[in-house]
Amino acid sequence: MQMPKPSANILARKAEIVACLRQVLPENAVIDDPFETKVYECDALSAYRCPPLAVVLPGSTEETAAALKACHEMGVPVVPRGSGTSLAGGALPTEDSVILGVARLNGVLEADYANRFITVQSGRTNLSVTGAVEQNGYFYAPDPSSQLACAIAGNIAMNSGGAHCLKYGVTTNNLLGVKMVTMAGEVIEIGGAHLDAAGYDLLGLICGSEGQLGVVTEATLRILAKPEGARPVLIGFDSNEVAGACVSDIIRAGVLPVAIEFMDRPVIRAAENFTHAGYPDVEALLIIEVEGSEAEIAEQLGKITKIAKRHNPVELRESQSPEESANIWKGRKAAFGAMGQINDYMCLDGTIPVSKLPETLRGITALSQKYGLDVGNVFHAGDGNMHPLILYNANKPGDLELCEAMGADILKLCVEVGGCLTGEHGVGVEKRELMHSQFGVDDLDIQMAVKDVFDPKWLLNPAKVFPLDASEGRRQ
Amino acid sequence: MKPETEAELADIVASAKAPLEVIGGGTRQIGRTKGDPLHSSGLSGIRLYEPEALTLVAQAGTPLAEIETLLAENGQRLPFEPYDLRALQGTIGTPTIGGVVATNASGPRRIQAGACRDSLIGVRFVDGLGRILKNGGRVMKNVTGYDLVKLMAGSHGTLGVLTEVSFKLLPAPEATATVLVAEAETTSAATMAKAMASPFDVSGSAHANGTTALRLEGLEGSVSYRSQALANLLGGEVATFDWVAQRDVHAFAGVEGDVWRISVKPSGGPLMAEALRRLGAEKVIFDWAGGLLWVLASKGSPLRPAIKSGHATLIRGEGQTFPPEPAPIAALSAALRQKFDPRSLLNPGRMA
């Protein structure tokens, strides 16, 4: 993975740049000690790291604006950072960039139950948004696996999803408004407590723009009344194809579960060894969750199990208690960690049309044999968002490169069958060069033209999303 | 001009020397522009329909009715319940799916299933230079690059001419029920908020003429349970309600006066209605749990001063269609238009 060569001019001006940032920000909001900036060298794509020029941690929108304005005037690139949980390298700095972290902006500004929204500062963690409203019977729907740690700012930047988006949508479907600072330091407000935009849907444009159009400091989020209850059913099959066919039939029958999760044998075994969730040793496992009152849950599960039984499941277990429900989810939620016990892994995020599931799984198996690296599959089957986990050994020379090459082939396969490179993690640096496989030259050009509008000098997170050769002329 | 293929359409735009008025079915007259008519209705036909993947791809000029019929035959539907403006505006023609997207037309189910922009997962379009561009795709989770899909929804043909649109679908419900509560406008916002705060998954919430209506959809047993529970909670009764008339605002069809569509913070609806009445509003119909006001006003009534937050669009009548934007937003909008349509050929002035 290449990053652009840092600007020698900026590196030489480090002392001057830090002094200028100290002038416009409180003393403790600027970090330049190389020991203290170490933690900002990478995000959750930890294979890549780089020390930043400095780190700023503003405590308000005004301080954010001051920091961005100063960097803009000095021509210094800025890399925004939420909690640093990006799996795509979205918060990876370059040597000549200033990291702008929103971690200090973590307050709740307003919770309005009559109008079903909450306004928070963007550094607040995803789970603590729900935490702020659940005593009143509400929740915030998008639930990425990293929800304990990840920040709303990062959720907006990457348009994060989660296990329950089959019913509730992803971040962009739950975002009502933002306060955002542009690279030039201008504060703009978009959206609010009302629905939909009068003019262009700038909110939809900003959500998922990977921190390249502005730094969001406040977000107004839709909150929903909690359902009366929820219950999962666990269904095991002796083939991936049959499990995939079962998912199709359930959707076709007009039942819309809140989640349909799929795990294959390598992941089932790893999760079972790790959590002892009681998973059967089968080829494919589905966890299907439905919501509602007791009677509604029974009605939906009745339909689902009737369909599942037509596919001769090896195991079919309806949860009978909250403990059992937690147990069924425990293995799934720990699946990534469990695979990490076996070896290092790279987690992919391609999305495919649900109808192409068996074909894609066969293709992944063939690539696994070709490259000699094991793969586990765990994903959101209802919406086709795959998460193949490729196992490799980081200490073995050449293994990371081999794993990356295989990952690229899997993602190209996802695009070939009609899908896309990334369903919820974002492009970042990880999939940047693969963008050519999904988009033509003009498709990329019109996207980059949008960045030209918001950040004409290309200073905000410039080396992300777009292939370096495509963005080169604009970055200089 | 009525091209039959995307390539033909691209050639027309590329070689255009004068402004073009982009027309789908011509049934949604929102905003004004002047230009040579460019019809997209020649680009018609459903390209792909995968019921088991809840996905549909159609050319932009495909009649909405053709899509809705096919989906209904398969027990599915477009989630966002697009409204039909023909009765209200007195327009004639065949609504197209491209026109639905260009105006982000979303009905009562907006509060539960999202707007058109939330179900739209992919677009192909021709920009002002005549380039054929694509964004998004045919999968429901996609964060690959910037989301121009949302930007195109509701851009009224000013950023590009849509040629193909892709949607995520939902199963049509087995059953539908409505709970009606007889009450005054002043208390309706609280009633609708109470319904939305319940766990009963309300999919429509409207108020007019002393009646608040709350819709529930889903499996047979579930709807029966939830409608009873909601009726008990609110002191209402399960009854019938014409949601199509609500969606298409039949109450204002053929009645003299301007019609406004105003998006507001739901709890502020009744107070705003009072303020609007002082400025010439005659009738107000609430939708979206109080967050959407359809207003009938005497011709030329200057309603905008009453709208302190949210936004108002003049759907029928003479005057400025869209609200003025704050300076920084207006600057971004103008700059985006300049990038997508540098020669100002596509529906110039329609949104400005």
HADDOCK unambig.tbl for C-alpha pairs under 7 A between the chains (distance, minus, plus):
assign (segid A and resid 114 and name CA) (segid B and resid 193 and name CA) 5.51 0.50 0.50
assign (segid A and resid 114 and name CA) (segid B and resid 267 and name CA) 6.57 0.50 0.50
assign (segid A and resid 115 and name CA) (segid B and resid 265 and name CA) 6.73 0.50 0.50
assign (segid A and resid 115 and name CA) (segid B and resid 266 and name CA) 5.93 0.50 0.50
assign (segid A and resid 115 and name CA) (segid B and resid 267 and name CA) 6.28 0.50 0.50
assign (segid A and resid 158 and name CA) (segid B and resid 143 and name CA) 6.98 0.50 0.50
assign (segid A and resid 159 and name CA) (segid B and resid 143 and name CA) 6.67 0.50 0.50
assign (segid A and resid 173 and name CA) (segid B and resid 118 and name CA) 6.09 0.50 0.50
assign (segid A and resid 188 and name CA) (segid B and resid 328 and name CA) 6.86 0.50 0.50
assign (segid A and resid 193 and name CA) (segid B and resid 265 and name CA) 5.20 0.50 0.50
assign (segid A and resid 194 and name CA) (segid B and resid 263 and name CA) 5.87 0.50 0.50
assign (segid A and resid 194 and name CA) (segid B and resid 264 and name CA) 4.76 0.50 0.50
assign (segid A and resid 194 and name CA) (segid B and resid 265 and name CA) 4.66 0.50 0.50
assign (segid A and resid 194 and name CA) (segid B and resid 291 and name CA) 6.54 0.50 0.50
assign (segid A and resid 194 and name CA) (segid B and resid 310 and name CA) 5.63 0.50 0.50
assign (segid A and resid 195 and name CA) (segid B and resid 263 and name CA) 6.28 0.50 0.50
assign (segid A and resid 198 and name CA) (segid B and resid 311 and name CA) 6.04 0.50 0.50
assign (segid A and resid 198 and name CA) (segid B and resid 322 and name CA) 6.82 0.50 0.50
assign (segid A and resid 200 and name CA) (segid B and resid 151 and name CA) 6.11 0.50 0.50
assign (segid A and resid 200 and name CA) (segid B and resid 154 and name CA) 6.64 0.50 0.50
assign (segid A and resid 200 and name CA) (segid B and resid 155 and name CA) 5.75 0.50 0.50
assign (segid A and resid 200 and name CA) (segid B and resid 333 and name CA) 6.83 0.50 0.50
assign (segid A and resid 201 and name CA) (segid B and resid 150 and name CA) 6.21 0.50 0.50
assign (segid A and resid 201 and name CA) (segid B and resid 151 and name CA) 5.03 0.50 0.50
assign (segid A and resid 202 and name CA) (segid B and resid 151 and name CA) 6.69 0.50 0.50
assign (segid A and resid 204 and name CA) (segid B and resid 147 and name CA) 6.72 0.50 0.50
assign (segid A and resid 204 and name CA) (segid B and resid 150 and name CA) 5.33 0.50 0.50
assign (segid A and resid 204 and name CA) (segid B and resid 151 and name CA) 6.54 0.50 0.50
assign (segid A and resid 205 and name CA) (segid B and resid 146 and name CA) 6.64 0.50 0.50
assign (segid A and resid 205 and name CA) (segid B and resid 147 and name CA) 5.44 0.50 0.50
assign (segid A and resid 205 and name CA) (segid B and resid 148 and name CA) 6.35 0.50 0.50
assign (segid A and resid 205 and name CA) (segid B and resid 150 and name CA) 6.58 0.50 0.50
assign (segid A and resid 205 and name CA) (segid B and resid 151 and name CA) 6.09 0.50 0.50
assign (segid A and resid 208 and name CA) (segid B and resid 143 and name CA) 6.30 0.50 0.50
assign (segid A and resid 208 and name CA) (segid B and resid 146 and name CA) 6.32 0.50 0.50
assign (segid A and resid 208 and name CA) (segid B and resid 147 and name CA) 6.75 0.50 0.50
assign (segid A and resid 209 and name CA) (segid B and resid 146 and name CA) 5.36 0.50 0.50
assign (segid A and resid 225 and name CA) (segid B and resid 197 and name CA) 5.29 0.50 0.50
assign (segid A and resid 225 and name CA) (segid B and resid 198 and name CA) 6.21 0.50 0.50
assign (segid A and resid 225 and name CA) (segid B and resid 199 and name CA) 5.65 0.50 0.50
assign (segid A and resid 226 and name CA) (segid B and resid 199 and name CA) 5.96 0.50 0.50
assign (segid A and resid 227 and name CA) (segid B and resid 199 and name CA) 4.84 0.50 0.50
assign (segid A and resid 228 and name CA) (segid B and resid 199 and name CA) 6.00 0.50 0.50
assign (segid A and resid 248 and name CA) (segid B and resid 52 and name CA) 4.92 0.50 0.50
assign (segid A and resid 248 and name CA) (segid B and resid 53 and name CA) 6.96 0.50 0.50
assign (segid A and resid 249 and name CA) (segid B and resid 52 and name CA) 6.81 0.50 0.50
assign (segid A and resid 251 and name CA) (segid B and resid 52 and name CA) 5.73 0.50 0.50
assign (segid A and resid 252 and name CA) (segid B and resid 51 and name CA) 6.19 0.50 0.50
assign (segid A and resid 252 and name CA) (segid B and resid 52 and name CA) 4.88 0.50 0.50
assign (segid A and resid 254 and name CA) (segid B and resid 171 and name CA) 4.80 0.50 0.50
assign (segid A and resid 296 and name CA) (segid B and resid 221 and name CA) 6.97 0.50 0.50
assign (segid A and resid 296 and name CA) (segid B and resid 222 and name CA) 5.14 0.50 0.50
assign (segid A and resid 351 and name CA) (segid B and resid 139 and name CA) 6.76 0.50 0.50
assign (segid A and resid 351 and name CA) (segid B and resid 141 and name CA) 6.68 0.50 0.50
assign (segid A and resid 351 and name CA) (segid B and resid 142 and name CA) 6.98 0.50 0.50
assign (segid A and resid 352 and name CA) (segid B and resid 139 and name CA) 6.34 0.50 0.50
assign (segid A and resid 353 and name CA) (segid B and resid 53 and name CA) 6.55 0.50 0.50
assign (segid A and resid 353 and name CA) (segid B and resid 139 and name CA) 5.65 0.50 0.50
assign (segid A and resid 354 and name CA) (segid B and resid 53 and name CA) 5.25 0.50 0.50
assign (segid A and resid 355 and name CA) (segid B and resid 53 and name CA) 6.15 0.50 0.50
assign (segid A and resid 383 and name CA) (segid B and resid 140 and name CA) 6.03 0.50 0.50
assign (segid A and resid 383 and name CA) (segid B and resid 141 and name CA) 6.70 0.50 0.50
assign (segid A and resid 385 and name CA) (segid B and resid 141 and name CA) 6.59 0.50 0.50
assign (segid A and resid 419 and name CA) (segid B and resid 138 and name CA) 6.89 0.50 0.50
assign (segid A and resid 419 and name CA) (segid B and resid 139 and name CA) 6.09 0.50 0.50
assign (segid A and resid 420 and name CA) (segid B and resid 142 and name CA) 6.50 0.50 0.50
assign (segid A and resid 420 and name CA) (segid B and resid 144 and name CA) 6.77 0.50 0.50
assign (segid A and resid 421 and name CA) (segid B and resid 144 and name CA) 6.16 0.50 0.50
assign (segid A and resid 422 and name CA) (segid B and resid 142 and name CA) 5.94 0.50 0.50
assign (segid A and resid 422 and name CA) (segid B and resid 143 and name CA) 5.74 0.50 0.50
assign (segid A and resid 422 and name CA) (segid B and resid 144 and name CA) 5.44 0.50 0.50
assign (segid A and resid 423 and name CA) (segid B and resid 141 and name CA) 4.66 0.50 0.50
assign (segid A and resid 423 and name CA) (segid B and resid 142 and name CA) 4.15 0.50 0.50
assign (segid A and resid 423 and name CA) (segid B and resid 143 and name CA) 5.32 0.50 0.50
assign (segid A and resid 424 and name CA) (segid B and resid 141 and name CA) 6.68 0.50 0.50
assign (segid A and resid 424 and name CA) (segid B and resid 142 and name CA) 6.53 0.50 0.50
assign (segid A and resid 424 and name CA) (segid B and resid 143 and name CA) 5.76 0.50 0.50
assign (segid A and resid 426 and name CA) (segid B and resid 143 and name CA) 5.66 0.50 0.50
assign (segid A and resid 426 and name CA) (segid B and resid 144 and name CA) 6.34 0.50 0.50
assign (segid A and resid 427 and name CA) (segid B and resid 144 and name CA) 6.16 0.50 0.50
assign (segid A and resid 427 and name CA) (segid B and resid 145 and name CA) 6.96 0.50 0.50
assign (segid A and resid 442 and name CA) (segid B and resid 133 and name CA) 6.63 0.50 0.50
assign (segid A and resid 443 and name CA) (segid B and resid 133 and name CA) 5.39 0.50 0.50
assign (segid A and resid 443 and name CA) (segid B and resid 134 and name CA) 6.07 0.50 0.50
assign (segid A and resid 447 and name CA) (segid B and resid 146 and name CA) 6.18 0.50 0.50
assign (segid A and resid 449 and name CA) (segid B and resid 339 and name CA) 6.38 0.50 0.50
assign (segid A and resid 450 and name CA) (segid B and resid 336 and name CA) 6.69 0.50 0.50
assign (segid A and resid 453 and name CA) (segid B and resid 332 and name CA) 6.81 0.50 0.50
assign (segid A and resid 453 and name CA) (segid B and resid 335 and name CA) 6.10 0.50 0.50
assign (segid A and resid 453 and name CA) (segid B and resid 336 and name CA) 6.53 0.50 0.50
assign (segid A and resid 465 and name CA) (segid B and resid 145 and name CA) 6.46 0.50 0.50
